[in-house]
Amino acid sequence: MVRVWRWGVMTESATLGTHPGSWSAWPGEEDVVQTRSSTNGALTTRWIDHGSGRPVVLVHGVPASAGLWRHVMPLVGGRSLAWEMAGYGSSIPEGAGLDLSVAAQADRLLTWLDTQDLDRPLLVGHDVGGGVVQIAAIRSPERFSGLVLTNAVCYDSWPVAAAKASARMAPVLRHLPDPLVRRSLAQTMRRGHDTGAMARESLEVHWQHYAKYGAARSLMAQLTSLHARDTLSIADRLPDLHLPARVVWGVADPFQKLGFGERLAADLGTEVRRIPGGSHFTPEDHPDVIAEAINELLAS
């Protein structure tokens, strides 16, 4: 089935529109986006598939979904696969009863890749998804052609104070009514985006899944699974990874500070590409910068 994301809402269609709020297409070309899934044992994995050529696997963070990459994918000069973590987005039901930690998600990513005919894909990660791809790359470096990280969790840069507080209060907070959860997410989006307009668009894209599957319960399941030990456990192996890498960072990020991006870049043998004034959700605010870094590695 071929569908189009319109602010993250799936509608049946054969082509990709270019109106505000939709995915953007290359001028003069039809653009097709497929939502796909595969089942391995009892777990169904979902991803958004776009384009052709050398493969790029993109992994979102929290509180987001595969739709985080909606503005990046049309700009990538290869085949983009926006993989959705169990327990997030439209895959929230698949996360019930599962370990949603970053390390466990990295295991699921590698297991899913076993089912896909992809020749050494490039890994791209944002926020918690950046932690997932770091761990996956460390565990199986020979399977990947490179790494792009943008405002990613790393070392002990996370969970941020608000996430830690929410996790401690999860037994109470998981019963909050949806309007209060939406208000909290709206504040997070506004802090993490460069503009109010993109913050509102982002909220509409990602909120729909929380609203459908139980916002407070779903968000608390995600936040209580976040542990810095996952990235700390592989931190000393990053300098020995020896994969081509790009690190792109919004320097005004209130959640993942630039200093962590600089350390990450140094360990990976590259330099930080700074986005002046850029906040946290760089794939939504600066898709052109993210796509440029991806395309550089695809061409190298």
C-alpha positions as CSV (number, residue, x, y, z in Angstrom):
1,M,0.0,0.0,0.0
2,V,1.3,3.4,-0.9
3,R,0.4,6.3,1.4
4,V,1.3,9.9,2.0
5,W,2.1,11.6,5.3
6,R,0.2,14.9,5.7
7,W,1.5,16.3,9.0
8,G,2.0,12.6,9.9
9,V,-1.6,11.5,9.2
10,M,-1.6,8.6,6.7
11,T,-3.9,9.0,3.7
12,E,-4.1,6.6,0.8
13,S,-2.5,8.1,-2.3
14,A,-0.2,7.3,-5.2
15,T,1.9,10.4,-5.2
16,L,3.4,12.9,-2.8
17,G,2.0,16.4,-2.6
18,T,3.9,19.6,-2.0
19,H,1.4,21.6,-0.1
20,P,2.3,23.1,3.3
21,G,2.4,20.4,6.0
22,S,3.1,17.5,3.7
23,W,6.3,15.9,2.7
24,S,8.1,18.0,0.1
25,A,9.0,16.5,-3.2
26,W,11.7,17.3,-5.7
27,P,10.5,19.9,-8.2
28,G,8.9,18.3,-11.3
29,E,9.1,14.7,-9.9
30,E,6.5,12.4,-8.5
31,D,7.6,11.1,-5.1
32,V,6.3,7.9,-3.6
33,V,6.4,7.0,0.1
34,Q,5.6,3.5,1.3
35,T,4.7,2.5,4.8
36,R,6.0,-1.0,5.3
37,S,6.0,-3.6,8.0
38,S,7.5,-7.0,8.7
39,T,6.9,-9.6,11.4
40,N,9.6,-11.6,13.1
41,G,8.2,-13.9,15.7
42,A,5.6,-12.0,17.7
43,L,7.0,-8.5,16.9
44,T,5.8,-6.4,13.9
45,T,8.3,-3.7,12.8
46,R,7.3,-0.7,10.8
47,W,9.2,1.8,8.7
48,I,8.7,4.4,6.0
49,D,10.4,3.6,2.8
50,H,11.4,6.2,0.2
51,G,13.6,6.4,-2.9
52,S,16.1,4.1,-4.4
53,G,19.9,3.6,-4.4
54,R,22.3,3.2,-1.5
55,P,20.4,2.5,1.7
56,V,20.1,4.9,4.6
57,V,18.4,3.9,7.9
58,L,17.1,6.7,10.0
59,V,16.2,6.3,13.7
60,H,14.0,8.8,15.6
61,G,14.1,9.7,19.3
62,V,11.6,10.7,22.0
63,P,8.9,12.0,22.0
64,A,8.8,11.3,18.2
65,S,8.1,8.7,15.6
66,A,9.3,7.7,12.2
67,G,7.6,10.8,10.8
68,L,10.5,12.9,12.3
69,W,12.3,12.4,9.1
70,R,9.5,13.5,6.7
71,H,11.4,16.6,5.5
72,V,14.8,14.9,5.3
73,M,13.9,11.8,3.3
74,P,13.0,13.6,0.0
75,L,16.4,15.3,0.0
76,V,18.5,12.2,0.4
77,G,20.1,10.8,-2.7
78,G,19.5,7.2,-1.9
79,R,16.9,4.9,-0.4
80,S,15.7,6.1,3.0
81,L,14.2,3.8,5.5
82,A,12.8,5.6,8.6
83,W,12.7,2.8,11.1
84,E,10.3,3.0,14.0
85,M,11.2,1.8,17.4
86,A,8.8,-0.6,19.3
87,G,6.8,1.4,21.8
88,Y,6.9,4.6,19.7
89,G,4.6,6.2,17.1
90,S,2.3,3.8,15.3
91,S,4.3,1.0,17.0
92,I,3.3,1.9,20.5
93,P,1.2,-1.3,20.8
94,E,4.2,-3.5,19.8
95,G,6.1,-2.1,22.8
96,A,3.7,-3.5,25.4
97,G,5.6,-5.6,27.9
98,L,8.9,-5.1,26.1
99,D,12.2,-3.7,27.2
100,L,12.2,-0.2,25.5
101,S,15.8,0.7,26.5
102,V,18.2,2.0,23.9
103,A,20.3,-1.1,24.1
104,A,17.2,-3.3,23.5
105,Q,16.1,-1.1,20.6
106,A,19.6,-1.5,19.1
107,D,19.2,-5.3,19.3
108,R,15.8,-5.0,17.5
109,L,17.3,-2.8,14.8
110,L,20.0,-5.4,14.1
111,T,17.4,-8.2,14.0
112,W,15.3,-6.2,11.6
113,L,18.3,-5.6,9.4
114,D,18.8,-9.3,9.2
115,T,15.5,-9.6,7.4
116,Q,16.3,-6.8,4.9
117,D,18.4,-7.1,1.8
118,L,20.4,-3.9,2.4
119,D,24.1,-3.6,1.4
120,R,25.9,-1.9,4.3
121,P,23.4,0.9,5.0
122,L,24.4,4.3,6.4
123,L,23.0,4.8,9.9
124,V,21.4,8.1,10.9
125,G,20.2,8.9,14.5
126,H,18.7,11.8,16.4
127,D,18.2,12.1,20.1
128,V,17.6,8.6,21.6
129,G,17.8,7.2,18.1
130,G,21.4,8.4,18.1
131,G,22.1,6.2,21.0
132,V,20.5,3.3,19.2
133,V,22.6,3.6,16.1
134,Q,25.8,4.1,18.2
135,I,25.2,0.8,19.9
136,A,24.2,-1.0,16.7
137,A,27.4,0.3,15.0
138,I,29.6,-0.8,17.8
139,R,28.1,-4.2,17.9
140,S,28.3,-4.9,14.2
141,P,30.5,-2.2,12.5
142,E,31.2,-4.4,9.4
143,R,27.5,-4.2,8.5
144,F,27.4,-0.4,8.1
145,S,29.0,2.1,5.7
146,G,28.9,5.2,8.0
147,L,27.2,7.1,10.8
148,V,25.4,10.5,10.9
149,L,24.5,11.7,14.4
150,T,22.5,14.9,15.1
151,N,21.8,16.2,18.6
152,A,22.1,12.6,19.8
153,V,22.2,11.2,23.3
154,C,25.7,10.0,24.2
155,Y,27.9,9.2,27.2
156,D,25.9,10.5,30.2
157,S,24.2,13.4,28.4
158,W,20.8,12.0,29.2
159,P,18.1,11.5,30.4
160,V,17.5,15.2,30.8
161,A,16.3,16.4,34.2
162,A,12.6,16.6,33.2
163,A,12.7,13.0,31.9
164,K,14.3,11.8,35.1
165,A,11.7,13.5,37.2
166,S,8.9,12.2,35.1
167,A,10.3,8.6,35.3
168,R,10.4,8.9,39.1
169,M,6.8,10.0,39.2
170,A,5.6,7.6,36.5
171,P,3.2,5.7,38.8
172,V,1.2,8.9,39.2
173,L,1.9,10.6,35.9
174,R,0.7,7.6,33.8
175,H,-2.8,8.4,34.9
176,L,-2.7,12.0,33.7
177,P,-5.5,13.1,31.3
178,D,-4.5,13.6,27.7
179,P,-5.0,17.4,27.7
180,L,-2.3,17.8,30.4
181,V,0.1,15.5,28.6
182,R,-0.5,17.3,25.3
183,R,0.3,20.6,27.0
184,S,3.5,19.2,28.4
185,L,4.6,17.9,25.0
186,A,3.7,21.2,23.4
187,Q,6.1,23.0,25.8
188,T,8.8,20.5,25.0
189,M,8.3,20.9,21.3
190,R,8.4,24.7,21.6
191,R,11.7,24.6,23.6
192,G,13.2,22.1,21.1
193,H,12.3,23.9,17.8
194,D,13.6,27.0,16.2
195,T,10.1,28.4,15.4
196,G,6.6,28.1,16.9
197,A,5.2,27.0,13.5
198,M,7.5,24.0,13.3
199,A,6.8,23.2,16.9
200,R,3.1,23.1,16.2
201,E,3.6,20.9,13.1
202,S,5.8,18.5,15.0
203,L,3.3,18.2,17.8
204,E,0.5,17.3,15.3
205,V,2.7,14.7,13.6
206,H,3.8,12.9,16.8
207,W,0.8,13.6,19.1
208,Q,-1.6,11.6,17.1
209,H,0.0,8.3,18.1
210,Y,0.0,9.2,21.8
211,A,-3.6,10.2,21.6
212,K,-4.6,7.0,19.9
213,Y,-2.8,4.6,22.2
214,G,-3.0,6.4,25.6
215,A,-0.7,9.4,25.9
216,A,0.4,9.3,29.5
217,R,0.8,5.5,29.7
218,S,2.8,5.4,26.4
219,L,5.0,8.3,27.3
220,M,5.8,7.0,30.8
221,A,6.7,3.6,29.3
222,Q,9.2,5.4,27.1
223,L,10.7,7.6,29.7
224,T,11.1,4.9,32.4
225,S,13.3,2.9,29.9
226,L,15.9,5.6,29.4
227,H,19.2,4.8,31.1
228,A,22.6,6.5,30.4
229,R,24.3,3.2,31.2
230,D,23.4,2.0,27.7
231,T,25.6,4.7,26.0
232,L,28.2,4.7,28.7
233,S,28.7,1.0,28.2
234,I,30.0,1.6,24.6
235,A,31.6,5.0,25.0
236,D,35.2,3.8,25.3
237,R,34.8,1.9,22.0
238,L,33.7,4.8,19.9
239,P,37.3,5.9,19.0
240,D,38.0,2.5,17.6
241,L,34.8,2.4,15.4
242,H,36.6,3.7,12.3
243,L,33.5,4.3,10.3
244,P,33.1,7.5,8.2
245,A,31.0,9.8,10.4
246,R,29.3,13.2,10.4
247,V,28.1,15.0,13.6
248,V,25.6,17.8,13.1
249,W,24.5,19.8,16.1
250,G,22.0,22.6,16.8
251,V,24.1,24.8,19.1
252,A,21.2,26.2,21.0
253,D,19.8,22.8,22.0
254,P,18.5,23.1,25.6
255,F,18.5,19.3,26.0
256,Q,21.7,17.9,24.4
257,K,24.5,20.5,24.8
258,L,27.1,21.2,22.2
259,G,29.9,20.0,24.4
260,F,28.7,16.5,24.1
261,G,28.5,16.8,20.3
262,E,32.1,18.0,20.2
263,R,33.2,15.1,22.3
264,L,31.3,12.7,20.2
265,A,32.8,14.1,17.0
266,A,36.3,13.9,18.4
267,D,35.8,10.2,19.3
268,L,34.5,9.5,15.9
269,G,37.4,11.2,14.1
270,T,35.3,14.1,12.6
271,E,34.3,17.6,13.4
272,V,31.0,19.1,14.6
273,R,28.9,20.8,11.9
274,R,27.3,23.5,13.9
275,I,23.8,24.9,13.2
276,P,23.9,28.4,14.6
277,G,20.8,29.1,16.6
278,G,19.5,25.6,15.9
279,S,17.6,23.9,18.7
280,H,17.1,20.2,19.4
281,F,14.8,18.8,16.6
282,T,17.2,19.4,13.7
283,P,15.6,16.9,11.3
284,E,12.5,19.0,11.3
285,D,14.0,22.5,11.5
286,H,17.0,21.9,9.3
287,P,16.4,18.9,7.0
288,D,18.7,20.4,4.3
289,V,21.7,20.4,6.7
290,I,21.0,16.8,7.8
291,A,20.5,15.6,4.2
292,E,23.7,17.3,3.1
293,A,25.7,15.4,5.7
294,I,24.0,12.1,4.6
295,N,24.6,12.7,1.0
296,E,28.3,13.5,1.6
297,L,28.8,10.1,3.1
298,L,26.7,8.4,0.4
299,A,29.0,10.0,-2.3
300,S,32.2,9.2,-0.5
